[in-house]
Amino acid sequence: MTLANANHEEKVGEVRSRYGKIAAGEISGCGCGVGAGCETDVAKGIGYDADDLAALPDEANLGLGCGAPIGYLAPQPGETVLDLGSGAGIDAFLAARKVGPTGRVIGVDMTPEMLDKARAGAARMGFAQVEFRAGRLEALPVDNASVDAVTSNCVINLVPDKPAVFREIARVLKPGGRLVVSDIVLERPLPAALAADLLGYVGCISGADQKVGYFAGLAEAGLADIEVLRDVDYLETMLQTMPEEVEALLARTGTTLAEVQGTVRSVTYRARPAQVSAGAKAGAGEATSCCGTDCCGGAR
C-alpha cells in the first residue's frame, strides 16, 4: 500500500468511527450535545420541509447533511433511487414515500451502526421497497445501468477518491437517468492548518475539493448538464446552528473567520449521463447548464 493510500484509508477509518458514534448516540451529529434535540432545527436550516420531517421517525434525522436533495430529485412512482452514504435513512425514506410500493430505494453506507439504524427504521415504517447495503461509494454494490436516480447528501466530500465515486455514479445510472446531490465544495484553497485538520475532514470541510475541479471530475466521468440549484455559505449556516463547533475548529487551526468567509460552499446540483443529456434536455426544455466559465471551469 502506498503512503497516499494509507493516508486515504486512515481518513476513511476516522469517518467510519465518527459516524458510527453518531449512530450509536455517543456523540451528536449537529454539534449541540447528545440529546439536546437540535436535529430538527439543523434539518430545517439546510432545507428540509417541516412536514416531511414530521412524517419520519425522529431517529432517522441525526442533524447531518448540507442540503435537502430529494425535493429537487423529485422521485416518481415506480422508479429506482440510489442514496449514496444513506446514514440513518432520512433521504432514503423520503424517496420511498415518493416512489411508492412499486418503486425501489437502495441505500449504500459503509458504517455498520448506520446500516443497523436505517434497517430498523425501514422495518418499523413498513418500507418493504427500501434496502440498505454495506459498501463503499468508490465500488458500489449496485448493477450497471440499474437505477433511475442517484442522490447523496454531504457524503462525497468525505471520500478521498472522488473521481472513482463519479465513475460509479455514471456506471449505475440508466440511460436517461439523473442525479441530484448536495455536497461541500470550495471557492478557493483552505488555509494549510485547516486543510490538514482531521476533525475538519470528518466534519465535511477539509476533504472538500475546489468547485472547478469537482465539477470537472463529474464531466470526466461522463456526467453532463451540470446545473447548480442551490449555493450557500456552509460556515455561515453552521455558525447559526452549531457555533461552538465552528469556533473550536477555527481556534484549533489558528484560522480566522475572515480567512475562510465565503470559501466553503454547500451546493445542491443536478446532472445526467452525457450520452443522453443533449437530446433529453432539448425534449424537456430544461434550463441551460451551469457549466460556463463562472461555474465549473467550462468543463464538459
Residue, then its C-alpha position, 0 to 999 in steps of 0.5 A: m500500500t502506498l503512503a497516499n493510500a494509507n493516508h486515504e484509508e486512515k481518513v476513511g477509518e476516522v469517518r467510519s468511527r465518527y459516524g458510527k458514534i453518531a449512530a450509536g448516540e455517543i456523540s451528536g451529529c449537529g454539534c449541540g450535545v447528545g440529546a439536546g434535540c437540535e436535529t430538527d432545527v439543523a434539518k430545517g436550516i439546510g432545507y428540509d420541509a417541516d412536514d416531511l420531517a414530521a412524517l419520519p421517525d425522529e431517529a432517522n434525522l441525526g442533524l447531518g447533511c448540507g442540503a435537502p436533495i430529494g425535493y429537487l430529485a423529485p422521485q416518481p412512482g415506480e422508479t429506482v433511487l440510489d442514496l449514496g452514504s444513506g446514514a440513518g435513512i432520512d433521504a432514503f425514506l423520503a424517496a420511498r414515500k415518493v416512489g411508492p410500493t412499486g418503486r425501489v430505494i437502495g441505500v449504500d453506507m459503509t458504517p455498520e451502526m448506520l446500516d443497523k439504524a436505517r434497517a430498523g427504521a425501514a422495518r418499523m415504517g413498513f418500507a418493504q421497497v427500501e434496502f440498505r447495503a454495506g459498501r463503499l461509494e468508490a465500488l458500489p454494490v449496485d448493477n450497471a445501468s440499474v437505477d433511475a436516480v442517484t442522490s447523496n447528501c454531504v457524503i462525497n466530500l468525505v471520500p478521498d477518491k472522488p473521481a472513482v465515486f463519479r465513475e460509479i455514479a455514471r456506471v449505475l445510472k440508466p440511460g436517461g437517468r439523473l442525479v441530484v446531490s448536495d455536497i461541500v465544495l470550495e471557492r478557493p484553497l483552505p488555509a494549510a492548518l485547516a486543510a490538514d485538520l482531521l476533525g475538519y475532514v470528518g466534519c465535511i470541510s477539509g476533504a472538500d475539493q475546489k468547485v472547478g475541479y469537482f465539477a470537472g471530475l463529474a464531466e470526466a466521468g461522463l456526467a453532463d448538464i451540470e446545473v447548480l440549484r442551490d449555493v450557500d455559505y456552509l460556515e455561515t449556516m453552521l455558525q447559526t446552528m452549531p457555533e461552538e463547533v465552528e469556533a473550536l475548529l477555527a481556534r484549533t487551526g489558528t484560522t480566522l473567520a475572515e480567512v475562510q468567509g465565503t470559501v466553503r460552499s454547500v451546493t445542491y446540483r443536478a446532472r445526467p449521463a452525457q450520452v443522453s443529456a443533449g437530446a433529453k434536455a432539448g425534449a424537456g426544455e430544461a434550463t441551460s447548464c451551469c457549466g460556463t466559465d463562472c461555474c465549473g471551469g467550462a468543463r464538459 
